[in-house]
Amino acid sequence: MLKKLTIKNLTVFPEADLQFAKQLNVIVGENGAGKTHLLKMAYAVLAVCWEEGRKPTSNTPTKATLQARLAEKLVNVFRPESLGRLARRKQGRERCDIALRFDKRDLDIEFSFATNSKSEVALERTPKEWLKVAPAYLPTRELLTIFPNFVSVYEGHYLEFEETWRDTCLLLGKPLQRGPKEQRIRELMGPLEAAMDGTIELDKNGRFYLRNASGRMEMPLVAEGMRKLAMLARLIATGALLDKGCLFWDEPEANLNPRLIRQIARSIVTLSKSGIQIFMATHSLFLLREIEMLLANEEFADVQSRFFSLEKCSDGVVVSQADSIEEIGEIASLDEELAQSDRYLEGAAHDGVGH
């Protein structure tokens, strides 16, 4: 479990110390406030510490290996012109400092890089062991329609796509989980399949389909909102979202109607209850309210959650955090939605008086 992310001079953030809950973590902020940057930074570090540990030649982590791989992964995930572009710019040279703390201290890691860094990081604390479970990253775009041959093309050519797409496609292509975990997978899959009115299939040519009572429909013909549900369902079916893993999800609500947002909210809270540590970025008041109502339900009373508000100020972005939405105060990105509701009610009241 990731307990803490400490950053200094990362893109729009002068500094921040994010204390995470072991189950559900929700980052809220308007566009340009750095929500995705926080998700990508945490994800990139976890992904490196898992990928390196899977290699046949890997032993214990070494400073030389991690310095090279961390720099490479950050560049591939963020896609800056150079690594130093991720360091917040002020007069003179500045360093970006990153530290991750886990419930297991042997996984702790610290590193830094300067504004003039091309592709180098300096490792100040080296973990003593590799991460055992793969993190998963769901971008705002669904990936099932681009899945056929995407990984092989990506690895054989230079494509201007961030590496999270490639990583997630690798997880989507894993074989279905079999054995004693199938019962738990069916429990998690049931509500998603009901919402999609079908099941997800992957054929031998690498194409995904939605199968239901009417037959089999290729993914490009399925509504995009359904494809996002299908992507989540597939990661559950392969076991990627099982057994104390991590899920990073950037704007789950994107291109979903309210009915599907409600289902996504329930799936997120249910997954967090099952042992997946979730990091989610959003600026949807509707999704936040759904999550808030679910957490107030007795069914999810034991889910530990943490909320983070990102607010722009003259010196960058400030992070506020608390165990509930109410405790983090006003959130600028949600104010417009609330104001619109007030304007609508005022207009309706005025029309009523006129009649």
N, C-alpha and C positions, 0 to 999 in steps of 0.2 A: 504494500500500500504506500502510495506517495503521500507524505505528511505535509511537506512544505516546499514551496518554490520561492526562492529569494532572488530578486533581480535588481540590478543597478545599471542605469544608462542603456536599457534595451529599447530601441526605436522611440516610441512616444513616452516611455516611462522613466522618470528620473530615478525612482526606486520604489520597490514594493516587496512586501513579505506576505505571501499568500499561505494561510494555514488551512489545509484541506480536511474535509470530512472523509471518513473511510468509505462512504457510500455515494452520496450525491452532491455534486458541486456545480453551481449554476453561476455563470459569469454574464452580467447584464451591462449593456452599454450601447450608445448610439454608434452609427457607422463611423469608422475612423478612430474609434477610441482604443483599439488595440486588442479586442477580444480574441481574434484569430491568432495574433502574435503570441499570446499567452498559451493558447492550446498547442500551437505548433512547436514552441520552445520545449514545453514539457514532453510532448509526444516524440520529438526528434531525439532527445536524450534517452528516453526509455527504449525507443526503437533500436538505437545503436547498441545499447546494453543487452538487448535480446538477440539481435542479429549476430553479433560477434560471438555470443555464447553458443550459438547453434553450429558454428563452423567446426568441421572435424579436427582441425588443428588447434582449436582454442583450448587454453588452459585457464589460468587466472588472468584477470585484466592487467594490462601493462600500460604505463603512461604513454609510451611511444605509439602503441596501437590506437588508444583512445583519442589522443590528440589529433591524429590524422583522420580517423573515422568520424569524430564529432564535427570537425570542420567540414568534411565532405557532405555529411548528412544535413547540416544546417543550410549549406548552400543549395542542396538539392530540394529541400523542403520549402525554404523561403524564396528561392530563386532571385537573390540580389545579384548585382553585377560583381560584387566581391563581398566576402564575409564581413568586412569592416562597415559596410553599409547598414548593418543591423545595430551598430553601436550608435547611441544617441549623440547627435552632434551639438557641440558647443564650441566656444573659442578654444583653439588649441586642440591637442589630442586627448581623447578620453578613452577609457576602457569600459567595456561591458562586462559585468561580473554576474555569473549565474551559479546558483547552488541549489541542489535538490536533496531533500532529506526524506528518508523512508522509515517505516516502522522497524525495518531490519537495518541496522546501522552499517552493515557490511556493503550495502548498496549505495550509500551516500556518495555524492560526486560534486565537485566544484571546478569551474574553469572560467577563463576570461579571454577576451580578445580586444584589440585596439581598433580605432577607426581606420587605421591604415593597413589592417590585416587583409591580405589577399585570400589566403586559405589556411590560416594557422590559428590554433587556440593554445593557450597555456593551461595545463591541467594542474590545479592546486591540491585537489584531493582525488585520489584514485579509488574506485570501489574495489572491494576485495573479492567479489564474486559477480557473476553475470545474472541478469534478470531471467527468471524461469518461464514467464508467460508473456506472449506477444501482446503488445498494445494494439488497439484498432482505432483508425481515424476515419470518420465519415465526413467528407467535405459537404459543402452546400449543394453540389451537383450529384445526381445519382450516377453510378458507374456501370450499371448492368448493360446498358446499350452500347457502350464502347468496349466491353470486356473482351470480345473475340479477338485473339492475337495481340491485345494491347501490351501485355507484359513483354512478349518476345520482340515486338517492334520497339518498345521503349528501351529495352536493354541493348538493342542492336543499333540504335540511331540516337541522335541528339534531338529530343523533342522538348518544346517549351511548355512542359507540364510539370507541376510540382510532384515530388516523389511520393507524397501521400497517396496519390492516385494509384501508382504502381504497387505500393505496399498493400493497399486495400484490395486491389484486384487479386493479388497473391492469396489473400485470406479468403476471398470469395470463391476462388477456384479449388480450395481444399476439398477432399472427399467428405461425404457426410459422416457425422459421428455415429458410431455403432457401439453397442454394449450397454453397460449398466446406466449410462447417462441418458439413454434415449427417453426414458420416462420424464425426466426433468425437462428435456428439450421439447417434448410434445406439450408439456404444460405451458411453457413460454411461447411456443409457436401457435397454440390454439387461437388466442385472440387476434393475432396478426393475420392468420389465414382466414379467419372469419371476416375481418375488415377488408381483405383483398378478394374475398369470395373465391379462393383458389389456393393452389400450392405452386411453389417455384421448382422448375426443373432446369437442369443444365445438360445439354446434349453433348455428344462426343466431338462435335465441331466447335464447342466453346460458346454456344449461344444459349441465352436464358429465355425461358418461356413461363407464362402463367397458365396453369392448367386448371380448368373448372368444368362444370357440368356441360358447358357449350363446346368444349374441346380445348385446344392448345393455341395460345396467342403469343406471337413473338413480342419481345419486350419493347421494341420501338413503337408498337401499337397500343401499349398500355399507358394509361395516364401517368404523368411524372410523379404525382403524389403517391400513387400505388407502387411505383418503382422504388421509391425511398423506403416504403414499408417492406418491399421485397428484399432490398439490400440488407436491412436489419434482420429479416427472417433467415436469410441465407447464412449470415454470420453466426446466428444462433444454431442453425442446423448443422454447421460444420464443427461446432464446439469452440469457435474462436471467442465467443462471448459466454464463457462458462469458466468456472473454477478460478475465481479471484483474478480475473484479467482487468484491463483498463479500457474504457471506451471514451474517445474524444469525439464530440459531435458538434460541428459548426452549424448553427442555425437549423435545427431539426425542422422548424416550421416552414422553411422556404418552399414555396409552391404547393403547400398543402391547404386544403379547405378545413374549416373548423372541425368537422366531424373527424377527419383524419388526424388533426392536431390533438384532439382528445385521446385518440388511440395511441399516438406517439407518446404523449405525456404518461399514460398508464404503463406503456411498455418501458419507458425510461425508469420510472419509479419501481416497477416490478423487477427489472434487471438489477437495479441498485440493491434492492432487498435480497436478491439471490446471491449477492457476493461480488458483483462487478462494480468497480469504482468508476463512476461516471463524471466526466468533465464536459459541461455543455455551455455553449455560448449562444445568447439569444437577445433580441430586442423586441420580442413579442409579448405584449401584455396578456393576450389570450392564453398563450402557453404557460406563462408564469402563474396565472390564476388557476389553471387546471392543476398544475403541480402543487400549488399551495393547498387546494381543496383535497387532493389525494393525500398529502402528508398529514392533513388534519383528520383523515379517516383512520378508524381503529385498525384497519387492515395493514396500514403502513406506519403505525405509531412508533415502531422501533427503528425506522430508517433515519440514519444520521445524515443531516444535510448542512450545507454551507452556501451562503450567497455572497457574491462579490459585485459591487457596483463600480463601474469605471466612469469617471467624470472628468471632462476636459477643463483645464484651467490655463492660466497664462504661462505656466512653467511646464506644461505637459499634461499627463493624465494621472489622476490620483485614484487609488484603489481603497474603497471602503468594504468591510466584510463583517458578517454576522451570521448567526444561526437561523435567522428568519428574514423574509423579505422586508417586513415592517422595520426591523432594526437597522437596516442600512440606509434609511432615510429616503428622501425624494430621489427619483431616478429620471434624469433629463430625457432619456430616450423613450420613457413611457408617458411623460407629461402631455405630449401632443395627443396621444390616444385618449387620455383622460379628459383633456380639454375638449376634444371633439365630442365625446359623450355628453359633456355639459352643454356644449353649444346645441347639440341635437335635442336634448331635453328642453332647453330653453325655447328653441324654435317650436317644438311640438306644443309646449305650454302656451306660447303666444298664439299659435294657430287655433288652439282650443278656445282661447279667450275671444278671438275674432269671430268664431262661429257662434 
